[in-house]
Structure formats: C-alpha cells, structure tokens
Amino acid sequence: MESVGPYRIVKELGRGAMGVVFEAFDPAIGRTVALKVIRPQPLATAEENAQLKLRFAREASAAGRLSHPNIVTIHQLGEHDGMQYLVMEYIAGASLESVLAPASPLTLDAALAILTQIAAALDYAHSQGIVHRDVKPTNILVKPDGVVKLTDFGIAHITSQVVTHTGATMGTPAYMAPEQIMASRVDGRADQYSLAVVAYQMLAGRRPFDAPTDQALMFKIVSEKPGPLDQANPFLPRVVAEVVRRGLSKHPGERYPSCAEFVAAIRTAAAPVAMAHPPPAEPRRPTAPRPPRGGEGRRRVWPVIVACALLAAGAAAWLGFRAAKVSPGRDNPPAPETTVNPKDGLTYVWIPPGRFMMGCSPGDTECFDDEKPARSVEIPSGFWLGQTPVTQQAYQRVTGQSPSHFKGANRPVETVSWDEAQSYCQAIGGRLPTEAEWEYAARAGSTGARYGNLDDIAWYSGNSGGQTHEVGQKQPNAWGLFDMLGNVWQWTADWFVQGSYRSLRGGSWGYGPGVVRVSYRGRGVPGYRLNTFGFRCVGE
C-alpha cells in the first residue's frame, strides 16, 4: 500500500484490534501524520462489518471531541476504496509498552510523571462524557521531551449513548475492570482501574494478574485479590501499595473519585515515608569519624591557591580542568588529586583508569535483572569527576537560574532535566559520566553493594527528613567523592531504553536502601524535571 486517499504511506507503526496504524505524509500541508486504516473483514457478516464500521466511526466521534495536551489530536475521518481511515497527530516517541522491561520496575518518580499526565487526560475525557475503556501501555505514548499522550479511543464509550452487547466487553483483558468484564455499565472509574493496573506494572515490573488464557485471566480479575505491590517490589513503601490496591478494588465505589486523586494519593503516600524522621535542626553528621572537608573556607581559599600555582608555572592562559591540580593539606590524608573548575567553582577529583566488575555485587540479594550478570569493564583513561553533585550555587553561577525545589546554595541542584544537565556540563567544558564511569567511581575499588555503612554515606528515606541536604555532609568513598549514593539521583550519559529513557544512578533522599546501591539502575525520560533529579559532571 503506497497511499490512502491523499496521504502517502511512509511505514507501518503497529497493528491493533481495530486496524493498522501507519506513518504517513500529508502533501497538502507538508506534515507527517499517523493514519489508522481499517478494512472490512472478509469472513465477517455484513452486519458484523457494519458494527465494526460503526465502532470505528465512534472512535473519531469520541476522540475528535477532545482537545487536551495529553490526548492525541484527531484531524480527519475519511474513506478510500472501501476502507475507513482516521488521520491523527503523529507522535515521535515510543509506547510505554516498548520501554517496560519484565522484572525491571520504573522509579517511583518516573512512574508518577507518566501517571500524572495520563490521569489528567482521562479526567478531562470523563468530564466530556467519554470513557476510554482501553487504557494500557500500548496506548500510552512517551515523547522524548517527557510529554505523554493517550491514544486509541477505538472502543470509547460515550456515556449518553446505548452500547450494544457486542461493544460492552471490548478491551484488553489484562487491563479491564471487573465491571467491564461483567458487561456492566461503566464510567470513569473503570479507566481508573486500568490506570491502576498500569501503575502496578510500572512499579512492580509485572501486571497484578496473569494466566495462560484470557478466560482464566478474566476469572482472576473478577474473583481474586491482586498480590500486594510491596511484595512484588519490596523497595516500595506499603502505603503506596495500599493506594494502588484501592485503585484495583473490585467495586467501583471503593476507588478514588477521580484518576487525578488516585495519582495524588500515590504521591502523598510516598511522602510520609520520607518524612517519618522530622528534619533535624542541623544537617545530620556521620557518627563515624572522617577526614575534615574544610568547608566554605576551603572553597574560598582554593581558587587563590590555583591562581598562584598557575602564575608560578607561567601558565596563566592555561584554563580548564587540567589547569589547576591542588594538593590538599596534610590534615586530610589520604588526599585525592583534585582540581577546581574556574567556570563553576566546584572541586573535581581525578579518577584513575582501571578495570572493575560492573553490575550486581557479590552477595547482593536485592539486585534486579538489569543489574545481572556482573561483567568485567575496563575504564581505559582516567577522568575528572565532580567531587559532589552540582550545587545550586554553581548552577546559578553558570546558567543564571535556580530551579530547585529545596533551596540552599550548597544543596544539590535538582528539578533539572537530562538536557539541562548535559548543557551545564558542556558549558563548563565537560560532559555527563557514562554509567560505567559513574559506577566505577562510586565503587572506588570496593566490591560491595555500597562503599560504606548506609547511614554514614548517604541521605535516603530513612534519614533525610524528606528533603535534600548540603553536599559533602556524609563520609566520602575511598576516592574522596561525596554523595555518590543518596541525596539526589544523578543523570548519566547513557540510554536505559534507546530513545525513551536515560539512566539515573545513586538513588535519592526519597528512596529506601534497596535502591540506594552502587549497581541500581534508575531511569527517567530526558525531559522530566523532578525534585529528586540532580547530576555531577565529568571534566575533559
């Protein structure tokens, strides 16, 4: 098939129950569109084909009434050579289904960013009298900038219309609400159930129900309780699992009043875990002794030492990371080789080349599949790495902006996207670290899941008080790096899923011990800005 009506076919994007979706080109206005085409079924009766045609028209009627930033826009409904087609907004991105990996949950932050947008789309549709009735990962599209779009209202139920028995139980069994399976009248709470299934899948790495046949699966959905989410993913707090359980209730009246309230309840449930320990009057200090850092005084003095060293060497014009190697004082043995970047004023540590085992640490029982198997990785060249995550003061100095939710000059900058982090690193003459470089530096020669006792080295949900803290308050690793674990997630240069998610490392103030490990791999859409997302740079 080369064309449909005036539209030139570029390639097939996917197939579904109601037709085939193509990427197409509209020569009249020079834009790329998505084209959904449906043919009459050759073995179906005339009445069945008429019903199929009616349902396809209903998709255009339902979706065409909706105008929302998180819903795919419908442009036109047409017919060509006996085929109906629907012209839709083309989304350059991947479906959520394509980026979800079995037994590999998303971070709570990443899941909430997606759920929040889909909930907004669904509540808007419900306010227009439309129930989607087929919310599932293949119908959720994630753009590279983090914007999420809900598509395929092919079986949407318009509340004011009478639905035939043929259309009453349409849907994808794994995501269908019990009342939908029982062919009962449905409303927006059926979509909330489906959204809760998607939430469970994102946070657990699997769906709440599974069975070898559709009939057995539907029986489970109607009659059995889902396995607790916090058992499927023991790193999630039980209060979050309880919220998802309520969204999966068999009875619509027991669910939340709206999809947005369901997602808000997940977000709120996560907060008390981090807030279980009230914020201390002063930043918590490690109980075990560690070498003194020198604090603000050292940050003020070191640039002077750097300048003097350069003058003494007769290299005043030599700026950059290799320009200003500093020897810490005798009060701080063993001292890493460090340098101060003249553009952001931060200290960088020299990481020597070497080889290490990347991935699940020996004896670590908390590893996920994407951390296995551990493998030998060589770091062929040494590199400079930020001694701490980038601070708000440094970020303000370089970009003139201060996006962080938790304010403080020496707190890590957060609420920054991957693109913004990479731009910052480039502006100071560096780049983001690769995952291998990050883990190699975090381990600093150690082979355990963490480079020290967790409370001594990291701010996490058990001691953070629900907020970030000034960098460098915890013990450094053997190479003098602070906060490689906890405080804020750290963007890396690598893709977790090509074109969809960038890898994050280290965990954050809002996550438990199972996540705050050197081999744990988080992920985030490059455009997301969350108050747990920070970064540190590699200097070239």
C-alpha positions in Angstrom: 0.0 0.0 0.0 1.6 3.3 -1.2 -1.2 5.7 -0.4 -4.6 6.1 1.3 -6.6 8.9 -0.1 -4.3 11.9 -0.4 -1.9 10.6 2.2 1.4 8.9 1.2 2.3 5.9 3.4 5.8 6.0 4.9 5.9 2.9 7.1 3.7 0.7 9.3 3.8 1.7 13.0 1.7 -1.1 14.5 -1.4 -3.3 14.4 -4.3 -3.4 16.8 -7.7 -4.9 17.2 -9.3 -2.2 15.0 -6.8 -1.7 12.3 -3.3 -0.9 11.2 -1.5 2.4 12.0 0.9 3.9 9.5 3.2 6.9 9.5 2.0 8.9 6.5 2.7 12.3 4.8 0.1 14.9 4.0 1.4 16.6 0.9 -1.3 19.3 1.0 0.2 21.0 4.1 3.6 19.2 4.3 3.2 17.4 7.6 3.7 13.9 9.0 0.5 12.3 10.4 -0.5 8.9 11.8 -3.0 7.1 9.7 -5.2 4.4 11.2 -6.8 2.2 8.5 -9.5 -0.5 8.9 -10.7 -2.9 6.2 -14.0 -4.9 6.2 -13.3 -8.4 7.5 -13.7 -10.9 4.6 -15.1 -13.7 6.8 -17.5 -11.4 8.8 -21.2 -11.0 8.0 -22.5 -7.8 6.6 -24.0 -6.9 10.0 -20.7 -7.6 11.8 -18.8 -5.3 9.3 -21.4 -2.7 9.8 -20.9 -2.9 13.6 -17.1 -2.7 13.1 -17.5 0.4 10.9 -19.8 2.0 13.5 -17.3 1.4 16.2 -14.5 2.9 14.1 -16.7 6.0 13.5 -17.3 6.1 17.2 -13.5 6.4 17.7 -13.5 9.5 15.5 -16.5 10.9 17.3 -15.2 10.3 20.7 -11.6 11.4 20.2 -12.5 14.2 17.9 -14.4 15.9 20.7 -11.4 16.0 22.9 -8.7 18.8 23.0 -6.1 18.2 25.6 -2.3 18.3 25.7 -2.1 14.7 26.8 -4.5 13.3 24.2 -3.6 12.6 20.6 -5.4 15.0 18.3 -7.8 13.7 15.6 -7.6 15.6 12.3 -10.0 13.8 9.9 -12.2 10.7 9.3 -12.3 9.5 5.7 -13.0 6.6 3.4 -11.0 5.3 0.4 -11.6 2.2 -1.7 -14.0 0.7 0.9 -11.6 1.4 3.7 -12.2 3.8 6.5 -9.2 5.8 7.8 -8.6 8.1 10.7 -5.9 10.9 10.4 -4.2 11.7 13.7 -1.4 13.7 15.2 1.9 11.9 14.7 3.8 11.4 17.9 7.6 10.9 17.6 8.2 8.7 20.6 7.7 5.2 21.9 4.8 3.5 23.5 5.1 2.8 27.2 4.8 -0.9 26.4 8.0 -0.8 24.4 10.1 0.6 27.3 8.7 -1.5 30.1 11.0 -4.4 30.8 9.9 -7.6 32.7 11.1 -7.6 36.3 12.5 -4.1 35.9 10.3 -1.5 37.6 10.5 2.2 36.9 11.5 4.5 39.7 8.5 6.0 41.6 9.4 9.4 40.2 9.3 8.3 36.6 6.1 6.4 37.1 4.4 9.3 38.8 5.5 11.6 35.9 3.7 9.4 33.5 0.7 8.6 35.7 0.0 12.3 36.4 -0.3 13.2 32.7 -2.5 10.2 31.8 -4.7 10.9 34.8 -5.2 14.5 33.6 -6.1 13.2 30.1 -8.6 10.7 31.5 -10.3 13.1 33.9 -10.7 15.6 31.1 -12.3 12.9 28.8 -14.6 11.9 31.6 -15.7 15.5 32.1 -16.7 15.4 28.4 -18.8 12.2 29.0 -16.2 9.9 27.4 -14.8 6.7 28.9 -11.7 5.4 27.2 -12.2 1.7 28.2 -8.8 0.5 26.8 -6.1 2.2 28.9 -2.9 0.1 28.6 0.8 0.7 27.9 0.5 0.3 24.1 -2.0 3.2 24.1 0.3 5.5 26.1 3.0 7.3 24.0 6.0 8.9 25.6 7.7 11.7 23.7 11.5 12.3 24.1 10.7 15.6 25.9 8.7 13.7 28.6 5.3 14.7 27.4 2.8 11.7 27.5 0.0 11.2 25.1 -3.1 8.9 25.4 -4.3 7.5 22.1 -6.8 5.0 20.6 -10.3 5.8 21.7 -11.4 3.0 19.4 -13.8 1.5 22.0 -14.5 4.6 23.9 -18.0 4.6 25.4 -19.9 7.9 25.1 -22.0 8.0 28.3 -25.1 9.4 26.6 -25.2 6.5 24.1 -26.5 3.0 24.4 -23.8 0.4 24.0 -24.6 -2.9 22.3 -23.7 -6.2 23.8 -21.0 -6.6 21.1 -19.2 -3.5 22.3 -19.9 -3.9 26.0 -17.0 -6.2 26.9 -14.4 -4.9 24.4 -11.0 -4.1 25.8 -7.7 -5.8 26.6 -8.4 -8.4 29.3 -5.3 -7.8 31.4 -6.3 -4.1 31.9 -10.1 -4.4 32.1 -12.0 -3.5 35.2 -14.2 -6.3 36.7 -17.4 -4.4 35.9 -16.2 -4.2 32.3 -15.6 -7.9 32.1 -19.1 -8.5 33.6 -20.6 -6.3 30.8 -21.9 -3.8 33.4 -22.4 -0.2 32.7 -19.1 1.6 33.1 -17.9 5.1 34.0 -14.6 6.8 34.5 -13.8 4.5 37.5 -13.2 1.7 35.0 -10.5 3.8 33.4 -9.1 4.4 36.9 -8.9 0.6 37.4 -7.0 0.2 34.2 -4.6 3.1 35.2 -4.0 1.3 38.5 -3.0 -1.8 36.5 -0.6 0.3 34.5 0.8 1.8 37.8 1.2 -1.7 39.3 3.1 -2.8 36.1 5.4 0.2 36.1 6.2 -0.2 39.8 6.5 -4.0 40.0 7.8 -4.9 36.6 4.7 -7.1 36.0 0.9 -6.9 36.0 -1.2 -7.8 39.1 -2.8 -10.7 37.4 -1.5 -13.3 34.9 -3.0 -16.5 33.5 -2.4 -18.8 30.5 -5.7 -17.9 28.8 -8.0 -14.9 28.6 -10.8 -16.7 30.3 -8.6 -17.7 33.2 -7.3 -14.1 33.4 -10.7 -12.6 33.5 -11.8 -15.0 36.2 -8.9 -13.9 38.4 -9.6 -10.2 37.8 -13.3 -10.7 38.8 -12.7 -13.0 41.8 -9.2 -12.9 43.2 -7.2 -10.2 45.0 -4.0 -8.9 43.4 -0.7 -9.7 45.0 0.4 -6.8 47.3 2.5 -4.4 45.3 5.1 -4.1 48.1 5.7 -7.8 47.9 6.2 -7.6 44.1 8.6 -4.7 44.7 9.9 -4.8 48.3 11.6 -1.4 47.8 8.2 0.4 47.7 6.6 1.6 50.9 3.5 -0.3 52.0 1.4 2.9 52.0 1.9 3.3 48.2 0.9 -0.3 47.7 -2.3 0.4 49.7 -3.2 3.2 47.3 -2.7 1.1 44.3 -4.7 -1.7 45.9 -7.7 0.7 46.4 -7.4 1.7 42.7 -7.7 -2.0 41.9 -10.8 -2.5 44.0 -13.4 -4.9 42.6 -16.1 -2.4 43.4 -16.1 1.0 41.6 -17.4 2.8 44.6 -14.3 1.9 46.6 -11.9 3.5 44.2 -10.9 7.2 44.2 -13.3 9.9 43.0 -11.1 10.7 40.0 -7.9 9.5 38.3 -6.0 12.6 39.4 -6.9 11.9 43.1 -5.7 8.3 42.7 -2.3 9.6 41.4 -2.2 12.3 44.0 -2.7 9.7 46.7 0.3 7.7 45.5 2.4 10.9 45.6 1.2 11.7 49.1 1.6 8.2 50.3 5.3 8.2 49.4 5.9 11.5 51.2 5.3 10.2 54.8 7.9 7.5 54.4 10.5 10.2 53.7 9.0 12.4 56.4 8.9 9.7 59.1 12.0 11.3 60.6 11.4 15.0 61.2 14.1 17.3 59.7 16.9 17.8 62.2 17.7 21.3 63.4 21.1 21.0 61.7 22.3 18.7 58.9 22.9 15.2 60.3 26.6 14.4 60.7 28.1 11.0 60.3 28.6 9.0 63.5 31.9 7.5 62.4 34.9 9.8 62.1 36.0 11.0 58.7 38.6 13.4 57.5 37.6 17.1 57.7 36.4 18.7 54.5 37.5 22.2 55.1 34.0 23.6 54.3 33.3 27.0 52.9 36.7 28.4 53.9 38.5 25.8 51.6 36.2 26.7 48.7 37.2 30.4 49.1 40.9 29.7 49.5 41.5 27.1 46.8 40.8 29.3 43.8 43.6 31.6 45.2 46.0 28.7 45.5 45.1 27.6 42.0 45.8 31.1 40.6 49.2 31.2 42.4 50.1 27.8 41.2 49.4 28.9 37.6 51.3 32.1 37.9 54.3 30.2 39.4 54.2 27.8 36.5 54.0 30.6 33.9 50.8 29.2 32.5 48.2 31.8 33.3 46.5 31.3 30.0 46.0 27.5 30.6 42.4 27.2 31.7 40.4 24.1 32.1 40.2 21.0 34.2 43.9 20.1 34.0 45.0 23.6 34.7 44.8 23.7 38.5 45.8 20.5 40.3 45.5 21.1 44.0 47.3 19.2 46.8 45.0 19.0 49.9 46.7 19.8 53.2 48.3 17.3 55.4 45.2 17.4 57.7 43.3 15.4 55.0 45.2 12.2 54.3 45.0 10.2 52.1 44.3 13.1 49.7 42.8 12.6 46.2 44.2 14.6 43.3 41.8 17.4 42.8 41.3 20.5 40.6 38.9 23.4 40.7 36.9 24.3 37.6 37.2 28.1 37.1 33.7 28.3 35.5 31.6 26.8 38.2 34.0 26.9 41.1 33.5 23.2 42.1 36.2 20.7 43.0 36.8 17.8 40.7 38.6 14.6 41.6 41.0 12.6 39.4 39.7 9.1 38.8 42.5 6.8 37.6 42.0 4.2 34.8 41.3 0.6 35.7 39.1 -2.4 35.5 36.1 -3.4 37.7 33.1 -5.7 37.9 30.1 -3.7 36.8 26.6 -4.8 38.0 25.2 -6.9 40.8 27.7 -7.0 43.7 28.8 -10.4 45.2 26.2 -11.5 47.8 23.8 -8.7 47.0 20.3 -10.3 47.1 18.5 -7.0 46.1 19.6 -6.9 42.5 17.2 -6.6 39.6 17.6 -8.4 36.3 19.1 -5.3 34.6 22.0 -5.4 37.1 22.8 -9.0 36.1 25.1 -10.6 35.3 28.1 -8.6 36.6 30.7 -8.2 34.0 34.3 -7.0 33.8 34.5 -3.5 32.4 37.7 -1.5 31.6 38.0 2.2 32.1 40.9 2.9 29.7 41.5 6.5 30.6 41.4 8.5 33.8 39.0 11.4 34.1 38.0 14.2 36.4 34.6 13.8 38.2 32.8 16.3 40.3 33.6 15.7 44.0 30.0 16.4 44.8 26.8 16.7 42.8 26.5 20.1 41.2 25.3 22.6 43.8 22.6 25.3 43.4 25.3 28.0 43.8 27.3 26.5 40.9 24.3 26.1 38.7 23.2 29.7 39.3 26.7 30.8 38.5 26.8 29.1 35.2 23.2 29.3 34.0 21.8 32.3 35.9 18.9 30.0 37.1 17.9 28.3 40.3 15.2 25.7 39.6 15.5 23.6 42.8 12.5 22.8 45.0 14.6 22.6 48.1 16.5 25.9 48.3 20.1 26.2 49.6 23.3 27.4 47.9 25.3 24.3 48.9 22.4 21.9 48.4 22.5 19.8 45.2 20.6 21.4 42.3 17.6 19.4 41.4 14.5 19.6 39.2 16.7 19.6 36.2 16.2 17.6 33.0 18.8 15.4 31.3 19.1 18.0 28.6 19.7 20.8 31.1 22.3 18.7 33.0 24.2 17.9 29.8 24.1 21.6 28.7 25.5 22.6 32.0 28.4 20.1 31.8 29.2 21.2 28.3 29.1 24.9 29.4 31.9 24.2 31.9 33.9 22.2 29.5 32.8 18.7 30.4 30.0 16.1 29.9 27.8 13.7 31.9 29.5 10.5 33.0 28.7 7.2 31.4 27.1 4.6 33.6 30.3 2.6 33.7 32.3 5.7 34.7 29.8 6.5 37.4 29.7 3.0 38.9 33.5 2.7 38.7 33.9 6.0 40.5 31.2 5.2 43.1 32.8 1.8 44.0 36.3 3.3 44.3 37.7 -0.2 44.4 35.1 -1.6 46.7 33.0 -4.7 45.7 30.0 -4.4 48.0 26.6 -3.0 47.3 27.6 0.2 49.0 31.0 1.7 49.7 30.2 2.1 53.4 27.5 2.0 56.1 24.4 3.5 54.5 23.6 6.0 57.3 27.2 7.2 57.2 27.5 7.7 53.5 24.1 8.7 52.1 20.9 10.7 52.6 18.0 8.4 51.9 14.4 7.9 53.0 15.5 6.6 56.4 17.4 9.7 57.5 16.7 12.6 55.0 13.7 14.1 56.7 12.0 14.2 53.2 14.5 16.7 51.7 17.9 17.2 50.2 20.9 18.2 52.3 24.0 20.2 51.7 26.5 18.3 49.7 29.5 16.7 51.4 27.9 16.1 54.8 28.4 12.4 54.7 31.5 10.3 54.5 33.3 10.2 51.1 34.3 7.0 49.4 37.9 5.9 49.0 38.5 8.3 46.2 37.2 11.3 48.0 33.8 11.5 46.3 30.8 12.7 48.3 27.1 11.7 47.9 27.6 9.2 45.2 24.7 7.5 46.8 21.5 9.3 48.0 20.6 12.9 48.2 19.7 13.2 44.5 19.6 10.9 41.6 22.4 11.6 39.1 21.8 11.7 35.3 24.3 9.7 33.2 25.1 10.0 29.5 23.7 6.5 28.6 20.3 5.5 27.4 18.4 3.0 29.6 16.0 2.4 26.7 17.2 3.9 23.4 15.2 7.0 22.5 13.0 6.9 25.6 14.8 6.8 29.0 18.1 8.0 30.2 19.8 6.1 33.0 19.9 7.6 36.5 22.2 6.4 39.3 22.6 6.6 43.1 19.1 6.9 44.4 17.9 9.9 46.3 16.5 11.3 49.6 13.1 9.7 48.9 14.2 6.1 48.3 15.0 3.2 50.6 18.1 1.0 50.9 17.2 -1.4 48.1 17.5 1.5 45.6 20.5 3.3 47.2 23.1 0.9 45.9 26.1 1.4 43.5 24.7 -1.0 40.9 21.0 0.0 40.9 19.8 1.5 37.6 17.1 4.1 37.6 15.6 5.6 34.5 14.0 8.9 33.5 12.5 10.5 30.4 15.1 13.1 29.3 12.6 16.0 29.6 11.5 15.2 33.1 12.3 17.7 35.9 11.8 16.2 39.4 13.0 17.3 42.8 15.0 14.1 43.1 16.9 14.5 39.8 20.4 16.1 40.0 23.8 15.4 38.4 27.6 15.7 38.5 29.9 16.3 35.6 33.0 14.7 34.1 35.7 17.2 33.1 37.5 16.7 29.8 
